[in-house]
Amino acid sequence: MTESPATKPADGDVCQRVKNGLNLEKNGVLKSLHRCHEQQPKHHCQPEEEEVHAASHHDSQYNRPFLESFEETPMLVAVLTYMGYGILTIFGYLRDFLRHWKIERCHIAREKEEQRDFVPLYQDFENFYTRNLYMRIRDNWNRPICSVPGAKVDLMERTSRDYNWTFEYTGRVVLDVINLGSYNYLGFAENTGPCADSAAEITMKYGVGVASTRQEIGNLDRHEELEKLVAKFLGVESAMVFGMGFATNSMNIPALTGKVRTQGCLILSDELNHASLVLGARLSGSTIRVFKHNNMQSLEKLLRDAIVHGQPRTHRPWKKILIVVEGIYSMEGSIVRLPEVIDLKKRYRAYLYLDEAHSIGALGSRGRGVVDYFGLDPCDVDVLMGTFTKSFGAAGGYIAGKWELIEYLRSHSHSAVYATSMSPPVVEQIITSMKCIMGEDGTTIGCDRVRKLAENTVYFRRRLREMGFIIYGNEDSPVVPMMLYMPAKIGAFGREMLKRNIGVVVVGFPATPIIESRARFCISAAHTKEMLDRALSVISEVGDLLQLKYSRRRIQPSLSLPCDDIVFEDIDD
Ligand SMILES: Cc1ncc(COP(=O)(O)O)c(C=O)c1O
């Protein structure tokens, strides 16, 4: 595990922690803090010297330890992974040859005979990966579930007679699979309890559809109540809600930096930003520059260049500079270095757009997201965005901030003007779950869930590390990527886990770099200790079977250690 240079332990803790480090190093057990940085792969870390500098420069901005880990891919594993892809590619070409000569049956979508002279609509070459690699393990995705996506889930069993090109349902249901895949962070994806009851009740009164936009006749009293509640929850002046999280990003970024209204806008975007943010930035027609993931030197360099050089050719100053980041990155499990981003945006007078899709509800002692997690002022973020699909067990998204911002979006955002408004049961699910988190339902259920999620996260991550898996991301992130690397292990891991009644999400290229395939676990407050222990023992068993315990660092198993004092040692090859 590595420790971020930006660590600022609580009062008086710095010396203690370094002292601990030195003592243990004397015993030959612990790597010192700065040596830990050497372990980070290039794209995740800043040069070591600069990192140390960043630590001393920025530590006062952090009110808590910031522990993030990206253990380097072992060399042998990297070589074997590339070889695996090489072999798959050779077989792919061979099979394409057989398909071309009609020796092997071809299932892919392609032009009909009479369209032979057309430019192909389905680009064969681009589909090479899908046809020859993805199809082999396609059974791991799009599995239909037939229950609420809670801590346990029921799956429809299916088989394929043609190597995953088509599937048939056997009619059987795989019951009570422990669900480590859904983004049900606070366990509000439920079909019983106050949220489900209020959603059912409102459906009886308002129906399901709204059949109009907010601007026309689709503006319900419940929408207005929800917006007031969201603003109160986040501690800002105003908020607006939208029917779809993806569209909240892709339609509102163009409204803020769109070409039509203001030419000369610059968007500075983290390289791992979600597709909806990327699409929004592209649709805006603004100039987009990408900085390295969570790398403040890279962001500062872009900001400095933008101020010094201005726009290309004319060198006139940029009209607007918008920094776009996420709270928790859903593939890496990393948490944005928000205090530093805010500092930079203030120094360079840029605006900040923060997507809290995965962090709202899931981070912070009060569940108010990454702003709460770092104890910052929400007013320091110009545009707060989030979705209701994860922690609230509902659908849709919000934009929150200053009153003027929201009033502007109400009339300029395509998703506000042209999209049908949010469905009443969805609105009610969000209102009820949000009030629960705020304690406005008169119980401590929401608070307890926020705390339980944090505990489950730390426990699950620590146990996986102790077992010797390579885990990416921040200690406090409920998104837990576990590295699989090799293409053959993606499918094998998903299948072996399901055989043992554990449902997981596996991810590979193009969603990750080609050699960094992984399983992505999502921890929930609804997971009991027994469920996590069962899942962990199965992961360990499958990990041994498939040889997935790649980590060269071994944590000393110790349940008494607080999460930020975990020690590890290097295992020599
Ligand atoms: C960071 C981020 N933003 C936006 C979205 C889109 O949200 P939704 O799935 O609610 O449409 C997602 C989806 O997972 C996401 O991860």
The ligand as an SDF file (V2000), in Angstrom:
LIG
                    3D

 16 16  0  0  0  0  0  0  0  0999 V2000
  -19.0350    9.2780  -12.8470 C   0  0  0  0  0  0  0  0  0  0  0  0
  -20.3630    8.9880  -13.4800 C   0  0  0  0  0  0  0  0  0  0  0  0
  -21.1010   10.0060  -13.9360 N   0  0  0  0  0  0  0  0  0  0  0  0
  -22.2980    9.7860  -14.5070 C   0  0  0  0  0  0  0  0  0  0  0  0
  -22.8180    8.5150  -14.6480 C   0  0  0  0  0  0  0  0  0  0  0  0
  -24.1250    8.2970  -15.3290 C   0  0  0  0  0  0  0  0  0  0  0  0
  -25.1080    8.1030  -14.3800 O   0  0  0  0  0  0  0  0  0  0  0  0
  -26.4190    7.2120  -14.6100 P   0  0  0  0  0  0  0  0  0  0  0  0
  -25.9730    5.8020  -14.6740 O   0  0  0  0  0  0  0  0  0  0  0  0
  -27.1900    7.5300  -13.4000 O   0  0  0  0  0  0  0  0  0  0  0  0
  -27.0690    7.6670  -15.8590 O   0  0  0  0  0  0  0  0  0  0  0  0
  -22.0860    7.4300  -14.1670 C   0  0  0  0  0  0  0  0  0  0  0  0
  -22.6080    6.0660  -14.2820 C   0  0  0  0  0  0  0  0  0  0  0  0
  -22.1940    5.1230  -13.7280 O   0  0  0  0  0  0  0  0  0  0  0  0
  -20.8200    7.6710  -13.5720 C   0  0  0  0  0  0  0  0  0  0  0  0
  -20.0700    6.6640  -13.1150 O   0  0  0  0  0  0  0  0  0  0  0  0
  1  2  1  0
  2  3  1  0
  2 15  2  0
  3  4  2  0
  4  5  1  0
  5  6  1  0
  5 12  2  0
  6  7  1  0
  7  8  1  0
  8  9  2  0
  8 10  1  0
  8 11  1  0
 12 13  1  0
 12 15  1  0
 13 14  2  0
 15 16  1  0
M  END
$$$$
